[in-house]
Amino acid sequence: MTKIEINGANLAYDDTGDGTPVLLLHAGIADRRMWREQVPALAARHRVIAVDLRGYGDSELPTDPFAHHDDVVGLLNALELPRAALVGCSFGGAVAIDTALAYPDRVGALALFGTAVSGSEWSDEANDLWDDLVGETDPEDFAATAAGEVRFWVVGPGRRPEDVDPELIRFAEEMDRRALAAELALSAVEVAELDPPAIERLGELRVPVLVAAGAADVPDIGRLADRITAEVPGAVRLPDVPDAGHLLPLERPDAVNGALLDFLR
């Protein structure tokens, strides 16, 4: 792990391999460790950078206002990288899309797994699923909240916890407990958002875009993947990966690695 000052914050990242640069952006319930299966697979051909976004994992959170997409480009600047392919999962995918819209000359491609999109709203169906699977939790009880979030996202509405690898559940809950602490701290900091938001600007993207989702993920995620594919010129939508939830790169690394190696040639 290395730390580097970006826009007044020390961000933690891992930098592995040589070749064309690929920057990995983690989900909001995780940190850079969620890419542990992708880094060695991609590093055979690429320079792979896995970063903890500001406030998450081992990265710091000063109180000054900031934007995650500015931090991404700040990291590229600090590493003297004119462009990089961005690979994002969930919230990390939303940051990747925002970066490509805010700094179109700095992003060479987008690979999005179970991605969110800034400005999109959850459906009533998703809210009802949350109530059914998670219900009300004490936001300061990170263990209980993480268990609920992992039940919702990682297991998914169509599976039972016993259907999922217990080690995946354990690791996801451990990462999410740290992420919840990050989100609590982030709630006290002004985080700038893209304006207009990405959900209204998908058609502006002009880079190769790959989109994938797990078949066991929350239905809203699949619908977002369909919308991106419909609105982004030339976007490629992979078939949903069977028996996989929201943290697709962790749960089905072979499928993700194969897709990335084909896409990032």
C-alpha positions, 0 to 999 in steps of 0.5 A, spaced: 500 500 500 502 507 498 499 513 500 499 520 496 496 526 497 490 528 492 487 535 493 489 535 500 487 528 502 492 522 503 489 516 499 491 509 499 492 505 493 496 499 490 499 499 484 501 493 480 504 491 473 506 494 467 502 497 461 496 501 459 493 503 466 487 501 469 484 504 475 479 500 480 473 503 484 470 500 489 463 499 491 460 503 497 459 497 501 467 495 500 474 498 499 479 497 494 480 489 497 474 487 493 478 487 487 483 482 490 482 477 484 482 482 479 489 485 480 493 479 479 489 477 473 489 484 470 497 486 472 499 481 467 497 486 461 496 492 465 498 497 470 493 496 475 491 501 480 486 500 486 484 506 490 480 507 496 476 513 495 476 518 500 474 516 507 474 509 505 479 503 507 485 506 509 484 513 505 483 519 509 477 524 510 479 532 511 473 536 512 474 540 506 469 540 501 471 535 495 468 531 489 470 524 488 471 525 481 476 530 482 480 525 486 480 520 481 483 525 476 487 528 481 490 521 482 491 520 475 495 527 475 499 525 481 501 518 477 502 522 471 497 518 467 494 522 461 488 517 461 486 510 464 480 505 463 476 506 469 473 499 472 467 500 477 462 496 481 456 499 484 458 506 487 465 506 484 461 505 477 457 511 479 464 515 480 467 512 474 461 515 470 461 522 473 469 522 472 468 520 464 463 526 464 467 531 468 473 529 464 472 526 458 479 527 455 482 523 461 478 516 461 479 511 455 474 506 457 469 504 462 467 497 465 461 497 470 459 492 474 453 492 478 453 500 477 450 505 480 449 512 476 449 519 480 442 522 480 438 515 479 432 514 484 431 507 487 424 504 485 418 503 490 420 495 489 427 496 491 425 500 497 420 495 499 425 489 498 429 493 503 424 494 508 423 486 508 430 484 508 433 489 512 428 493 516 430 499 521 437 498 524 441 503 528 445 507 524 451 507 529 450 499 530 455 498 524 455 490 525 447 489 525 447 494 519 453 491 515 449 484 516 443 487 513 446 491 507 450 484 506 443 480 506 440 485 501 446 487 496 451 481 497 446 475 498 440 479 494 432 478 494 432 471 490 437 467 495 438 465 502 444 466 506 446 459 506 446 459 498 452 464 498 459 462 500 460 464 508 467 467 507 464 471 502 459 474 507 464 474 512 469 478 508 463 483 505 460 484 512 467 486 515 468 491 509 462 494 510 463 495 517 469 500 515 465 503 509 459 504 514 464 508 519 466 512 512 459 514 510 457 516 517 464 521 517 462 523 510 455 525 512 459 531 515 463 533 509 460 537 503 461 532 497 460 535 491 456 532 486 456 532 478 451 537 476 447 535 472 447 528 474 449 523 470 443 519 469 441 525 465 447 525 461 449 518 459 448 519 452 454 524 452 459 518 454 463 517 448 468 512 450 467 504 450 463 502 455 462 495 458 456 493 463 454 487 467 450 485 473 449 479 477 442 475 476 441 475 483 442 482 484 437 487 486 432 488 480 434 496 479 441 494 478 439 490 472 434 496 470 440 501 470 445 496 466 439 496 461 438 504 461 446 505 460 446 500 454 440 503 451 443 510 452 450 510 451 452 509 444 456 503 442 455 500 450 456 493 450 451 489 455 453 482 458 448 477 460 447 477 467 452 472 471 448 467 474 447 466 481 451 472 483 449 478 487 452 485 487 459 484 489 460 481 482 468 481 482 468 478 488 463 472 487 464 471 480 472 473 479 473 468 473 467 471 469 469 478 471 476 477 469 475 474 462 470 480 461 475 485 463 481 481 459 477 481 453 474 488 453 481 492 455 485 489 450 
